[in-house]
Amino acid sequence: MAAVALRGVRKSFGSTAVVHGIDLAIRDGEFCVLVGPSGCGKSTLLRMIAGLEEISGGEIDIGGRVVNNIAPKERDIAMVFQNYALYPHKTVFDNMAFSLKLAGVAKEELQRRVSEAAEILALTDYLLRYPRQLSGGQRQRVAMGRAIVRKPQVFLFDEPLSNLDAKLRVAMRTEIKALHQRLKTTAVYVTHDQIEAMTMADKIVVMNAGKVEQIGSPLDLYDDPANLFVAGFIGSPAMNFIPGKVNGGGISVSREINFPLQVKTKLDADRPVILGVRPEHFAVSADGLPAEVVVVEPTGADTQIFCKLAGVDVTAVVRERHEFHPGESIRLVPQLTFLFDPASGARLA
């Protein structure tokens, strides 16, 4: 096991900068998830840690050793790819044992390591099968088994679940988290799915346009987003954003509607702000703010209500069973609100 540290890491392709001076410390044994939209630089950053991309500046430290000029095979890392990257003409056993054979590991030790990994991943009965004879989830477990047998200091995962169907993705999410808790090896995991990030990570790094927007635990990012981007990216359904102005003890979003604030603010009167309310922080109540129902989506455990509030599209999620219909008027109470600066996107105290 090893800690991973990135200090001012940059990457440019020609004159185009794609990663802008990333500083990140990942503790020994920590499960760190890099999350962000497509093209934000998260996979490029992972590939730089692996040594598959040269860095344009800064330092990458694995286990107290700067690895900028060290070949991937000598970094003591193992990577699990999105497309499994299995040899189709080799059995499950041979796929898992391949790196050990290249390293000259003794036959008895090789057999023991593959058997241990197969038992952990419930692959013992499939060792003589070929990848084409396996399901998507089983292939992904083989790819993880191939990484486990190497006993690396750091596991790197590059969107390993994106090729799986929704139900299998949930199951594999749990398997990977349980595997990490058992092995206690440092892991860096890339995904664009914030639900994956929230459910799996010890630490989340939210990236956007090659920069880090915020680093923290899943609940830190949910409860205390630093800016509009993080607030809108973390949480499902996404946070509602409503433009308004500071007005006495609330935020005025129209002539008739004034959002109450739970805390006193020292912001100047008439200052433009963006009001943020998570869908689950709306409650339906007779003394709430007027809204018009557009669409109702019952999911069983809760109900999503898509509404128009002061001309703005908002979503409310409630646990109670309601018989609302499109065009119906309801009243919503915001139980928790956030304020953001419209110009910079920064969170306002």
N, C-alpha and C positions, 0 to 999 in steps of 0.2 A: 504494500500500500504506500501511497505517496501523496503529498500535497501538490497542487498545481498553482503556479503564480504567473500571471501575465502582466508585464510592465510596459506600458506605452506601445502596445502591439499595433502595427499599421500594415495595411496591404493596399497596393496600387497595381492596376493593370495599365501599363503605359502611363498616361497622364491622368487617368481616372482613379481617384481614391475610393475604395470600397469599404475599408475598415479604418476608423479614425482614432488611433491612440487608445486602445482598450486597456484598462487596468482592472484586474480581477484576481481575487485570492480564493482558492477552493481548498477547504481543509481536508486533511487526511480522512478518508472514509466517507466523505460527503457526497450526496447525490445532487449535482448541479444541473439545472435545465436552462439551456439557451432557447428563448422563445421570441418570436416576432413574425411579421408578415414575410411573404416570399420576397427575396431580393434584399433582405436587411443585412446580410453578411454573416448570419449565424453558422451556416455550413462552411463557409470560407474560413471562419475562425476555428471551427473544429478541425478542419483539414490542416490548418497551420499547426495546431497542437500535435496532430498526428505526424507532421512532417511531410504531408502530401502536397502542401503549398509552401513555397518560400515566403518568408515574411519580409516586408519592405522596411521595417524598423521596429525597435523595441526588443524585449527579451521574453522568452518562454522558459519557465523553470519547472521541471518535474522532479520531485523528490530531492530538492536542493541542488539540482544540476541544471545549468543552462544548456538547452538542447538545440539552440538555433542552428548549429552546424553539424548536428548528429543525425545520421540516417534514420528513417522510420523504424527499421527493424531493430535498431539499437536503443530505442527510447523506452522499451519495456511497456508498451501500450498494446491494447487489442481493440480493433474497431469492428463494429457490427453495422453493416450497410443496409440501406433501404431495400435494395433488390436481392438481398440474401447473399449473392456472389458465391454460390456453391458450385462445385465441379459436377456437371451432370453425369459424367461417366464413372464417378466414384461413389461408393456406398456411403451411408451416413458415418459409419466407423472411419472410413478412409478420409472423408472430408474433415472430421473432427481431429484426426491424428496427423493430418498433412504437415502442419507447422512443426509438430514435434519430430516427425521423421526428418525434416530439413535440418532441424537443430541437432540431430544425432542422438536423441534421447533413447536410452536402452529400451528394448522391447517390453520388458516386464513393467517398467515405469510408465511407458506409453499406454500399455493396456490398462494399468491401474487408473491413470488420469482420465482416460476416455470413459471407462466404466463408471467412475465417480461422477463425472459430468452428466453422463447419460441417465444415471439414477436421479440426480438432482432435477433434471429437465424432463423426466418421464419418457425417455427415448430408448430405454434398454431393449424393448421389443422391436425397435425399428433400425437397429444398427446395421443390418444386412440389406436394407432397402436402399433404393436410389431416390434422389430428390424428386423425380417425376412421379414417384409412388406416394408422395407425402402431400398433406394439405398445406395451405399457406402458413398456418400457425406452427405446424411441425417443422417446416423449413426454417422458419425464423428461430425456433428453438435450436435447430442444428447449428445455425449461424452463431447463436449465443454460446452453444457448447464448444464450438471451435475456438471462441475467445476464452472461455473459462479454462480449458485445458492448459493454456499457456501460463496461467497464474500471473497475469500482468500486474503492474503497479496501478494502472489506470485503464478503465473501460471507456471507450468512446462509442456513442450510439448516434447514427445519422438518420433521423426519422425512420426508425425500424418498423413502425406499425402502420405507416401510411398506405401500404398495399393491401391491408387486411380489411375485411368487412367490419361494420360498426360493432357487432356483438363480440367478435373475436378480438377486436382492438381493446375492448374493455377488459376481457379476460387476460390478455397478454400484458396489459398495463399492470394488473395485479401480480402476475407472475414475475415481471421484471422487478417490481418493488420488493416482493418477497425474496427474490434472488439476491438483491443488493443487501437486504437486511441480514441474510444468511452469510454472504461472503464478506461484507463490510469493506469492499474495495471502492476506492474513489471512482466516481462515474461522472462523465460529462455527456449530457443527452440533448440532442437538438430536435426541436419540433416547432411547427407553426400552430399547433393545437393547444390553446391555453387551458383546456380541461385536462389534457395530459400533464401539462406543466403543474397545474394546481394540485393534482392528485398524487403525483409521483415525487416532487422535488423536496429536498431540504432547503435548497436555495434556488431562486429563480433570477435569471438575468434577462430583463426585457430589452430587446434591441430594436432599433429603428434607423434605417438609412446609415448603417455602419457605425452607429454610436450606441452606447448604453444609456437607456432612459432611466432605469432604476434597478437596484439589486436588493433583494430581501427575501424573507420567507413567504410562502404563499399567502398566509393571512395578513402579513404586513402589507403586501401589495394590494390586497383586496380592501383592507380597512383604511389604509393611509397612502393612496396613490399620490405620486409626486406631481403629476401633470395630467393634462387632458388625454394624451396618448395612452398612458398606462391605465388610467381610469376607464377608457373605452375599450382597451384590449383585454384587461383582466375582468372576468365575470361574465356569466352567460345566463340569460340574455344580456346584451351590453347595457352599460349605464345610459340613462337618458340625459341629454344635454339641452338645456333651455336657456336662450339668451334673455337677459333682463338687466335691470338697474337697481342699485342699492336705494332703498326707500324706507327710512326710519328703522323699524324692527323687522323688516323683511326684504324680499326681492320682488320688485314689480315687473311682471312679464306682460302685462297689458293694462289698460285703464281699469278693468274690473278685477283682475286677478293679482293677488299679492301673496307670494310664498312666505310663510313664517320661517324664521331662523331659530335653531335650537340654542345658539349661543350669541352673545353680543358681538358686534363687529365694529372695528374702528375705521372701516372704509368710508371714504367721503360719500356724501349723498349724491345720487345721480351717476355714480361711477358705473360704467358698463361691466357686467360680469357674465360668466357662464355658470348657470346653476346645474349641478349634477345630482341626479337621484337614481339609485339603482332600482330596477323593476320590483325586486322583492322588498324594497323599503317604502312602497306605496301600500296603503290600506284603503279599503272601501268603507266610507263612513258618511253619514248624513250631514256632518258638519265640514266636509271636505271641499276641495276646489272642483268647480264644474268641468266635466269632460264628456265628450261624445264617443260612444263605442263605435269602432270601425269593424273589427274582426275579433272573435272569441275563439281561442284554441284550448280546449280541455286536454290535459295530458294524463289525467288520472290522479297523480299525486297533487297537482296544482292546476291552476287555470291561468293562461296568458291572455291578457286583455289589451288589444291594440286600440289606442284612443287618439283623439285630437284634444289637446289641452292648450288653450290660448293660441290656436292655430299651429301648434307644434305637434308632430307625431311622437307619442310616448307609449311605452309598454309598461304594464303593471302585471306582477305575478302574485297571485293570492292563493292561499291553501283552502279557503272556504269554497263551497260549491255555490255558484251563482248562475241564474238563468238570464244572462244578459243577451241582448240582440242588437245587431247593427242599427245605428241611428238612435239608440236609447241614450238618455242622459244619466250619468252616474257622478258620484263625487269621490275624489281621491284625496287622501291625507298623506303628505310626505313625512315619514317618520325620521328620516336621516337625510341630510343634504350636504353637498360639497360645493365649494366656490372655486372658480378658476378665472384667471386673467385671459380675456379674449385675444390679446395681442401675442403674449408669450406662451400661453397654454399652461403656465405654472399654477400650482395650487395656491390658493390664498388662505391664510390662517383665519 
